[in-house]
Amino acid sequence: MVTAVRISLSSVASRAAAVVMMLLLSSACQAQLSSTFYDNTCPNALRTIRTAIRSAIARERRMAASLIRLHFHDCFVQGCDASILLDNSPSITSEKFVIQNNNSARGYEVIDQAKSAVENVCPGVVSCADILAVAARDASEYVGGPSWTVKLGRRDSTTASPSLASRDLPRFTDSLESLLSLFGTKGLSARDMVALSGSHTIGQAQCVTFRDRIYSNGSDIDAGFASTRRRNCPTTANGNGNLAPLDLVTPNSFDNNYFKNLLQKKGLLQSDQVLFSGGSTDSIVSEYSRTPSTFSSDFASAMIKMGDIEPLTGSSGIIRRICSAVN
């Protein structure tokens, strides 16, 4: 009788272990991002997002760079969870006002418009985090940059972290060593970092971010280039918000001219020029300046890799009804 009981208990334990294993495997499957995530639940999601993004960039070409940057600034803080979109509230301190984002990160209203359009089609299904990821791809494609297959299934955070944003987002004064370390903590290689920096082939920067560089008379900046940029960037603080294209040659086209500029000491930001300054990334910059197809391919791969940074999946997080607030 005792033996029979032991056998029975052993059988129960085995079945229980099998059930637990199946649940774990199921959970692991649910946690994987997939390009087909919305095929059944919201088949028109990607088309709806693309329409909103293309319309916004058609109105303002600069928005393409802003949307790519917004996805980047989201993923580097708490992972790709749309935390950057949250406004201040009694329970949340927004990431929008840390020095790397304040008066700099933009395009929030475009994501809101895309979210509203998707909510009209299939309410409560598509996350703001996924919209950010899709918007970045569509923005790149619209201005002649690479496209890639976006993996989907991220969920939205219920928290924001200005302290992590301040710590983890790069600054325009960062050294090469700081940048390599920062990207490395996110699982991104030196090559990923240089490729992602290539998004500065489009977009603009504020005078306050490059004033010290163009008035420094340093050996790492072309004198003629610095002189040209001084015209719209006075030494006084009242010009802080004046804008200049990061790539003076082809500012509205996603190409490899950014890297050609670095070879000529014409990087607008210090954090740009350090990529080609006698350091370990010089060879990558040179390669991208010679071979645009390699840069394009590497940029797409790096964007996919960045989109995999610590997403909330499965039952973690929520699907926000509006991107700026928790439900």
C-alpha positions in Angstrom: 0.0 0.0 0.0 2.8 2.4 0.9 4.6 1.6 -2.3 1.4 2.3 -4.3 1.0 5.7 -2.6 4.6 6.5 -3.4 4.1 5.6 -7.1 0.9 7.7 -7.2 2.6 10.7 -5.6 5.6 10.3 -8.0 3.2 10.3 -10.9 1.5 13.4 -9.7 4.8 15.2 -9.2 5.9 14.3 -12.7 2.7 15.6 -14.2 2.9 18.8 -12.2 6.5 19.3 -13.4 5.4 18.7 -16.9 2.6 21.3 -16.6 5.0 23.8 -15.1 7.5 23.3 -17.9 4.7 23.7 -20.5 3.7 27.0 -18.8 7.2 28.2 -18.8 7.7 27.4 -22.5 4.4 29.0 -23.3 5.4 32.1 -21.4 8.7 32.2 -23.2 6.9 32.0 -26.6 4.6 34.8 -25.6 7.6 36.9 -24.6 9.1 36.8 -28.1 8.6 39.7 -30.4 7.2 38.9 -33.8 6.7 40.8 -37.0 3.3 39.1 -37.3 2.1 39.9 -33.8 -0.9 42.0 -35.0 -1.8 40.0 -38.1 -5.0 38.6 -36.5 -5.8 41.2 -33.8 -5.2 44.4 -35.9 -4.3 43.6 -39.5 -4.4 47.2 -40.6 -2.2 48.5 -37.8 1.0 49.0 -39.8 -0.8 50.6 -42.7 -2.6 53.0 -40.4 0.6 54.0 -38.6 2.5 54.5 -41.9 -0.2 56.8 -43.2 0.1 59.0 -40.1 3.9 59.0 -40.1 4.2 59.8 -43.8 1.7 62.6 -43.5 3.6 64.2 -40.6 7.0 64.1 -42.5 5.4 65.4 -45.6 4.4 68.5 -43.6 7.8 68.8 -41.9 10.8 66.9 -43.3 12.8 67.3 -40.1 10.2 65.1 -38.3 11.8 62.0 -39.8 15.0 62.5 -37.7 12.9 63.4 -34.6 10.9 60.2 -34.8 14.0 58.0 -35.2 15.5 59.8 -32.2 12.4 59.4 -30.1 12.5 55.6 -30.5 16.2 55.7 -29.6 15.6 57.8 -26.5 12.8 55.5 -25.4 14.7 52.2 -25.8 17.7 53.5 -23.8 15.6 54.1 -20.7 13.9 51.1 -19.1 13.9 49.4 -22.5 11.6 50.0 -25.4 8.5 50.6 -23.3 7.2 54.1 -24.4 8.2 55.5 -21.0 9.5 58.7 -22.8 5.9 59.5 -23.9 4.5 59.8 -20.4 3.6 63.3 -19.1 4.0 64.5 -15.5 1.2 63.3 -13.3 0.7 62.9 -9.5 2.3 59.4 -9.8 4.8 60.0 -12.6 7.7 62.3 -13.1 8.2 62.6 -16.9 11.5 61.8 -18.7 10.7 64.7 -21.1 12.5 67.3 -19.0 15.9 65.7 -18.4 18.7 67.7 -20.1 19.0 65.2 -23.0 15.3 65.5 -23.9 14.1 68.9 -22.7 13.4 71.3 -25.7 15.1 68.7 -27.8 13.2 65.4 -28.1 10.1 66.0 -30.2 7.4 64.3 -32.3 5.2 63.3 -29.4 2.2 64.7 -31.1 2.9 62.6 -34.2 2.9 59.4 -32.1 -0.3 60.6 -30.5 -1.9 61.0 -33.9 -0.8 57.6 -35.0 -2.1 56.1 -31.8 -5.5 57.8 -32.1 -5.8 56.5 -35.7 -4.9 52.9 -34.6 -7.3 53.1 -31.7 -10.1 54.0 -34.1 -9.4 50.8 -36.0 -8.7 48.4 -33.2 -9.0 49.9 -29.7 -6.8 48.6 -26.9 -4.6 46.4 -29.0 -1.5 48.2 -30.3 1.0 49.5 -27.8 2.6 53.0 -27.9 6.0 51.2 -27.7 5.3 49.4 -30.9 4.1 52.5 -32.6 7.4 54.2 -31.8 9.3 51.3 -33.3 7.2 51.3 -36.5 7.4 55.1 -36.8 11.2 55.0 -36.7 11.3 52.5 -39.6 8.7 54.4 -41.6 10.5 57.7 -41.1 13.8 56.2 -42.3 12.2 54.8 -45.4 10.3 58.0 -46.2 13.6 60.0 -46.5 15.4 57.5 -48.5 17.0 55.5 -45.7 16.9 51.7 -45.1 13.8 49.8 -44.2 13.6 46.7 -42.0 11.1 44.2 -40.6 9.9 45.6 -37.2 9.4 43.0 -34.5 6.2 43.7 -32.5 4.5 42.7 -29.3 6.0 45.2 -26.9 3.8 46.5 -24.1 3.8 49.9 -22.4 5.3 50.8 -19.1 3.3 52.3 -16.2 6.4 54.1 -15.0 9.0 56.6 -16.2 12.5 57.2 -14.8 14.1 60.6 -15.3 17.0 59.5 -13.2 17.7 56.6 -15.6 17.1 58.9 -18.6 19.7 61.4 -17.2 22.2 58.6 -16.7 21.6 56.4 -19.7 21.0 58.8 -22.6 24.1 60.1 -24.4 25.1 63.7 -24.3 26.5 65.9 -27.1 29.8 66.3 -25.0 30.4 62.6 -24.5 33.8 61.2 -25.2 34.3 58.1 -27.4 35.0 56.0 -24.4 31.8 57.2 -22.7 29.7 56.4 -25.8 31.2 53.0 -26.2 30.6 52.1 -22.6 27.0 53.5 -22.7 26.0 51.6 -25.8 27.8 48.5 -24.5 25.6 48.4 -21.4 22.6 48.2 -23.8 24.1 45.2 -25.6 25.2 47.3 -28.6 28.6 47.0 -30.2 30.9 49.8 -31.4 29.7 49.1 -34.9 26.1 49.4 -33.8 26.9 52.7 -32.1 28.6 54.2 -35.2 25.8 53.0 -37.5 23.1 54.4 -35.2 25.0 57.7 -35.0 24.7 57.8 -38.8 21.1 58.9 -38.3 22.6 62.3 -37.8 22.8 62.4 -41.6 19.4 64.0 -41.2 17.9 66.4 -38.6 19.1 69.6 -36.9 20.9 70.6 -33.7 20.4 73.6 -31.5 23.2 76.3 -31.3 23.7 75.6 -27.6 24.8 72.0 -28.4 27.7 73.0 -30.8 28.6 76.6 -29.8 31.6 75.7 -27.7 32.9 73.5 -30.6 32.7 76.1 -33.4 34.3 78.8 -31.3 37.0 76.6 -29.9 39.5 77.0 -32.8 40.4 73.4 -32.0 42.4 71.1 -34.2 39.5 68.7 -34.5 37.2 71.0 -36.5 37.6 72.4 -40.0 38.1 76.2 -39.7 35.9 77.0 -42.7 33.1 74.8 -41.4 33.3 76.4 -38.0 33.2 79.9 -39.5 30.1 79.0 -41.6 28.3 77.7 -38.6 29.0 80.8 -36.5 26.7 82.9 -38.7 23.6 81.5 -37.1 25.1 80.7 -33.7 26.1 83.8 -31.8 28.2 83.7 -28.7 25.3 85.0 -26.7 22.7 82.8 -25.0 19.8 84.4 -26.9 20.8 82.3 -29.9 20.7 79.0 -28.0 17.7 77.6 -29.9 18.9 78.5 -33.4 19.0 75.4 -35.5 21.6 74.1 -37.9 21.5 70.9 -40.0 23.7 68.2 -38.7 24.7 67.5 -42.3 25.1 70.7 -44.2 25.4 69.0 -47.6 22.3 66.8 -47.8 20.4 67.6 -44.7 17.1 66.1 -45.8 18.3 62.8 -47.3 19.3 59.7 -45.4 22.7 58.9 -46.9 26.3 58.3 -45.8 27.4 61.9 -46.1 27.5 62.2 -42.4 30.6 59.9 -42.4 32.3 61.9 -45.2 31.8 65.0 -43.1 33.6 63.3 -40.1 36.6 62.5 -42.3 36.9 66.3 -43.1 36.5 67.3 -39.5 33.0 68.6 -40.2 31.1 66.8 -37.5 28.7 69.4 -35.9 28.6 67.9 -32.4 31.6 66.8 -30.4 29.9 63.4 -29.9 29.9 63.1 -33.7 33.5 64.0 -34.4 34.9 61.7 -31.7 33.8 58.8 -33.9 36.7 59.8 -36.2 39.4 61.3 -34.0 42.2 58.7 -34.0 40.3 56.2 -31.9 39.0 52.7 -32.3 36.0 53.6 -34.5 37.9 55.4 -37.2 38.0 52.4 -39.4 34.2 52.0 -39.2 33.6 55.6 -40.1 36.0 55.2 -43.1 34.2 52.1 -44.3 30.8 53.7 -44.1 32.0 56.8 -46.0 33.2 54.5 -48.8 30.3 52.0 -48.8 26.8 53.4 -48.4 25.2 50.0 -48.8 27.2 48.7 -45.8 26.1 51.6 -43.7 22.5 51.1 -44.7 22.5 47.4 -43.9 24.3 47.9 -40.6 21.9 50.7 -39.6 18.9 48.5 -40.2 20.4 45.7 -38.2 21.3 48.0 -35.3 17.8 49.4 -35.2 16.4 45.9 -34.9 18.9 45.1 -32.2 18.1 48.3 -30.4 14.3 47.5 -30.6 15.0 44.4 -28.6 16.3 46.2 -25.5 14.3 44.9 -22.5 10.8 45.1 -24.0 7.8 44.4 -21.8 5.9 41.4 -23.2 3.2 38.9 -22.3 1.4 40.1 -19.2 3.9 42.7 -18.2 3.0 46.4 -18.6 -0.2 47.6 -20.3 -1.6 48.8 -23.6 -2.1 52.5 -23.0 -5.3 54.1 -24.4 -3.3 57.3 -24.9 0.4 57.4 -25.0 1.0 60.3 -22.6 -0.8 58.8 -19.6 -1.4 55.5 -17.8 -4.9 54.1 -18.1 
